[in-house]
């Protein structure tokens, strides 16, 4: 996977983060391939039913987005 797309699992929920802030997270060919690979991983793991795709923010905000999704609540973004 390229550095343009980051993946991690937070509390069993996979997070796919588009990491291209210099172009406002616009998707290019490399990013689209990396997202497709991450989605294939999600499809191939029967333990996973949902994933999150989001733009890069501060690390605290990225984690907050995934945790809020898991906890079924509205995220509290820092700086907003």
JODARA-V890676 format. One record per backbone hydrogen bond with DSSP energy under -0.5 kcal/mol. CO is the residue of the C=O (numbers start at 0). NH is the residue of the N-H. Records with the same first field share a line. If there is no record, write none. Layout:
CO = NH / NH
This chain:
1 = 4
3 = 18
5 = 16
7 = 9 / 14
8 = 10
9 = 12
11 = 13
12 = 9
13 = 51
14 = 7 / 16
15 = 17 / 53
16 = 5 / 18
17 = 19 / 55
19 = 22 / 24
20 = 23
22 = 25
27 = 31
28 = 32
29 = 33
30 = 34
31 = 35
32 = 36
33 = 37
34 = 38
35 = 39
36 = 40
37 = 41
38 = 42
39 = 43
40 = 44
41 = 44
43 = 45
44 = 47
49 = 13
51 = 15
53 = 17
57 = 61
58 = 62
59 = 63
60 = 64
61 = 65
62 = 66
63 = 67
64 = 68
65 = 69
66 = 70
67 = 72
68 = 71
74 = 76
76 = 79
